[in-house]
Each structure stands twice: as C-alpha cells, then as structure tokens.
Amino acid sequence: MAKKQSFGEKVLAAKLAQRKMAKVIISQKTAHGATRFKESIIDAEQVKDFVAGNRG
C-alpha cells in the first residue's frame, strides 16, 4: 500500500524553497584542435547567463 502524503503549508513551503539545479556542459576547442568539455552544476534560473558568458 502506498503511504498517504500530507500537503500542509509546511510541506508546500519546503517544496518551493528547494533549489532547482541544472547540469550544463560547454564545449570548447583547444589550440591543438581537440575539443574540451567544461561541466558545471548551477541554478536553473542562471543557465542562459552562464551559457552566454562562456560562449567564445
């Protein structure tokens, strides 16, 4: 049997307070022509800024 969950105010507030994270992988060419990958875990709201700042 499944356990019944309670969705009180405390539970909903805790759920909304959790940070949403995103894993971003940026590829870059090295001077020798090889491809290097940079992997980062950042807040989901900052993905566009991170990608725009690391393009090159």
Residue frames as a rotation matrix with the C-alpha (Angstrom) as fourth column:
MET 1
0.573 0.819 0.000 0.00
0.819 -0.573 0.000 0.00
0.000 0.000 -1.000 0.00
ALA 2
-0.183 -0.603 0.777 1.14
0.544 -0.720 -0.431 3.49
0.819 0.344 0.460 -0.73
LYS 3
-0.412 -0.037 -0.911 1.74
0.866 -0.328 -0.378 5.86
-0.284 -0.944 0.167 2.11
LYS 4
0.563 0.700 0.439 -0.56
0.783 -0.622 -0.013 8.87
0.264 0.351 -0.898 2.06
GLN 5
-0.575 -0.803 0.160 1.29
0.738 -0.593 -0.323 12.17
0.354 -0.068 0.933 1.79
SER 6
0.360 0.642 -0.677 0.28
0.812 -0.573 -0.112 15.25
-0.459 -0.510 -0.728 3.68
PHE 7
-0.308 -0.400 0.863 0.35
0.795 -0.607 0.002 18.56
0.523 0.687 0.505 1.82
GLY 8
0.539 0.426 -0.727 0.14
0.787 -0.562 0.254 21.08
-0.300 -0.709 -0.638 4.61
GLU 9
0.989 -0.136 0.057 1.52
-0.112 -0.944 -0.309 24.59
0.096 0.299 -0.949 4.49
LYS 10
0.403 -0.894 0.194 4.89
-0.534 -0.058 0.843 23.49
-0.743 -0.444 -0.501 5.87
VAL 11
0.055 -0.359 0.932 5.33
0.503 0.816 0.285 20.78
-0.863 0.453 0.225 3.25
LEU 12
0.702 0.261 0.663 4.42
0.712 -0.288 -0.641 23.08
0.024 0.922 -0.388 0.37
ALA 13
0.910 -0.412 -0.046 6.72
-0.400 -0.902 0.160 25.82
-0.107 -0.127 -0.986 1.67
ALA 14
0.165 -0.882 0.441 9.62
-0.276 0.388 0.879 23.37
-0.947 -0.267 -0.180 1.94
LYS 15
0.236 -0.003 0.972 8.95
0.773 0.606 -0.186 22.08
-0.589 0.795 0.145 -1.57
LEU 16
0.901 0.152 0.407 9.01
0.382 -0.724 -0.574 25.61
0.207 0.673 -0.710 -3.03
ALA 17
0.772 -0.635 -0.004 12.18
-0.507 -0.621 0.597 26.50
-0.382 -0.459 -0.802 -1.10
GLN 18
0.359 -0.663 0.657 14.20
0.436 0.741 0.510 23.73
-0.825 0.103 0.555 -2.75
ARG 19
-0.025 -0.478 -0.878 16.71
-0.639 -0.667 0.382 24.99
-0.769 0.571 -0.289 -5.30
LYS 20
0.893 0.271 0.358 16.33
0.125 0.616 -0.778 23.71
-0.431 0.740 0.517 -8.83
MET 21
0.001 -0.984 -0.179 19.72
-0.357 -0.167 0.919 22.85
-0.934 0.062 -0.352 -10.29
ALA 22
0.959 0.227 -0.172 20.84
-0.229 0.256 -0.939 22.29
-0.169 0.940 0.297 -13.87
LYS 23
0.159 -0.921 0.355 23.87
0.346 0.389 0.854 20.49
-0.925 -0.012 0.381 -15.28
VAL 24
0.898 0.082 -0.432 25.45
-0.316 -0.564 -0.763 22.46
-0.307 0.822 -0.481 -18.12
ILE 25
0.210 -0.838 0.504 28.16
0.607 0.516 0.605 21.13
-0.767 0.179 0.617 -20.43
ILE 26
0.780 -0.066 -0.622 30.08
-0.409 -0.806 -0.428 23.65
-0.473 0.589 -0.655 -22.57
SER 27
0.555 -0.628 0.546 32.38
0.766 0.642 -0.040 22.50
-0.325 0.440 0.837 -25.37
GLN 28
0.717 -0.440 -0.540 35.49
-0.445 -0.886 0.130 24.47
-0.536 0.147 -0.831 -26.29
LYS 29
0.860 -0.510 0.026 38.15
0.305 0.471 -0.828 23.97
0.410 0.720 0.560 -28.96
THR 30
0.568 -0.757 -0.322 41.74
0.328 -0.151 0.933 23.91
-0.755 -0.635 0.162 -27.73
ALA 31
0.308 -0.550 -0.776 44.69
-0.723 -0.666 0.185 25.39
-0.619 0.504 -0.603 -29.56
HIS 32
-0.730 -0.643 0.231 45.62
-0.392 0.671 0.629 21.93
-0.560 0.369 -0.742 -30.86
GLY 33
-0.571 0.582 -0.579 42.19
-0.686 0.049 0.726 21.40
0.452 0.811 0.371 -32.43
ALA 34
-0.766 0.318 -0.559 40.88
0.472 0.868 -0.154 18.99
0.436 -0.382 -0.815 -29.81
THR 35
0.062 0.865 0.497 37.55
-0.196 -0.478 0.856 19.52
0.979 -0.151 0.140 -28.08
ARG 36
-0.918 -0.310 -0.247 37.44
0.205 0.163 -0.965 20.13
0.339 -0.937 -0.086 -24.34
PHE 37
0.076 0.997 -0.002 34.27
0.339 -0.024 0.940 19.90
0.938 -0.072 -0.340 -22.26
LYS 38
-0.911 -0.244 0.332 33.54
-0.189 -0.468 -0.863 22.01
0.366 -0.849 0.380 -19.17
GLU 39
-0.148 0.867 -0.477 30.84
0.514 0.479 0.711 20.65
0.845 -0.140 -0.516 -16.88
SER 40
-0.940 -0.103 0.325 29.09
-0.188 -0.637 -0.747 22.78
0.284 -0.764 0.580 -14.25
ILE 41
-0.225 0.897 -0.380 26.09
0.889 0.348 0.297 22.48
0.399 -0.271 -0.876 -11.98
ILE 42
-0.986 -0.083 0.147 24.31
0.044 -0.966 -0.253 25.81
0.163 -0.243 0.956 -11.48
ASP 43
-0.461 0.877 -0.138 20.91
0.018 -0.147 -0.989 27.22
-0.887 -0.458 0.052 -10.52
ALA 44
-0.215 0.454 0.864 18.27
0.902 0.431 -0.002 26.63
-0.373 0.780 -0.503 -13.19
GLU 45
0.783 0.564 -0.263 17.46
0.451 -0.805 -0.385 30.35
-0.429 0.183 -0.885 -13.37
GLN 46
0.392 -0.728 -0.562 21.06
-0.439 -0.685 0.581 31.22
-0.808 0.019 -0.589 -14.30
VAL 47
0.197 -0.329 0.924 21.51
0.589 0.793 0.157 28.86
-0.784 0.513 0.350 -17.25
LYS 48
0.780 0.157 0.606 21.08
0.613 -0.382 -0.691 31.48
0.123 0.911 -0.394 -20.00
ASP 49
0.868 -0.489 0.083 23.53
-0.495 -0.846 0.199 33.88
-0.027 -0.214 -0.976 -18.35
PHE 50
0.288 -0.784 0.550 26.09
-0.251 0.492 0.833 31.11
-0.924 -0.378 -0.055 -17.83
VAL 51
0.314 -0.114 0.943 25.90
0.789 0.584 -0.192 29.91
-0.529 0.804 0.273 -21.43
ALA 52
0.911 0.068 0.408 26.10
0.311 -0.763 -0.567 33.46
0.273 0.642 -0.716 -22.80
GLY 53
0.745 -0.653 0.137 29.13
-0.615 -0.592 0.521 34.20
-0.259 -0.472 -0.843 -20.64
ASN 54
0.061 -0.749 0.660 31.00
-0.212 0.636 0.741 31.04
-0.975 -0.185 -0.121 -21.66
ARG 55
0.832 0.183 0.524 30.48
0.460 0.302 -0.835 31.21
-0.311 0.936 0.167 -25.40
GLY 56
0.325 -0.759 -0.564 33.56
-0.345 -0.650 0.677 32.01
-0.881 -0.025 -0.473 -27.28
